[in-house]
Each structure stands twice: as structure tokens, then as C-alpha cells.
Amino acid sequence: MTANRLLTAALDYLSNGWSVIPCLPGEKKPALKWEPYQERRPTEDEIRQWWGKWPTANVAIVTGIISGLTVIDVDGADGIQSSRQIKVPSTRVIKTPHGFHLYFAYSPDFHTGAGFLPGIDVRNDGGYVIAPPSTVDGTAYNILRDRLVVPIELTPDAFTARHRNG
């Protein structure tokens, strides 16, 4: 993967109004102190500096109100089975190394955490997700369904009954 693809993706996500940060190459760990980017989006110059310093850094999107995104993370067979219990509209879907990320318009009804249902996590305020064309453990993140990010009309009980735990 060329570093230019990663920088281009980071700049494209920023142009969508999403806050982005670099993660260590091949990893999910931020390459810098990322908390400020929960409150403000980086500038184009900052992004160019980051990918100048870490040209093969993974791209992460900071979720929550800053980016207007709530992401449901579906992992493994348990997650796929659990996702059948959730009625969600057709939205942007990312293929991850172990499942899928479903991107939705920000909803304050969801909280960042793990295990809301077996194999189902949520990334919202205080979270981030690795984004295409990044790779983790040698497996690429890819856009599976390039659709508009839509709101979730109804918040399933499983997501409101739990406190933030991740």
C-alpha cells in the first residue's frame, strides 16, 4: 500500500467533516495523543505533517459528535448472528479483518462500549474506528457498501440498557 493512498484517504475523510487521526502502521493504537481531536478536527496541514512523519500510518476516524458518526462494530460469527436481531437501515458498510463496521449518522442514544450483544460493539463519543485503506495484522479494511451515512431511526433496547464499558 502506498503512503499516498493513506494520506489521500485521511484528507478525503476530513473533507467529509470527519475528524481523523493517524494510528501506528498495521495497528489500532494512535500514533499521537488523540483526545484533542474529539473536540476539534485536525487541519489539512496537521494531516499532511502526520503522514509526512508516519507515511504508512493507519487512518482512524474519531467517532461521535465531532464527526457526526456512530459506528456499530460487528465481529465474527457471534456478531453476524446478533446483527440479525437489529433492524438497521441500509448505510455505509466497511469490511474489517473480523467483520463489519456499520456507519450511521451520530446518535447521542448510543455509547462507546463493548458487548452490547454478543460480537457487537459501538464506537461513538470517546471512540474511533480504523478506516480504509488501513491494514491491521496484514488484512485491509475495505468499503463494502459505499452508501450515504443514514440515521438509525430506532435505538434497539440492547444499546440503551448498558452503560459505557469500553
Order of alpha helices (4+ residues) and beta strands (2+ residues): alpha-beta-alpha-beta-beta-alpha-beta-beta-beta-beta-beta-beta-beta-beta-alpha
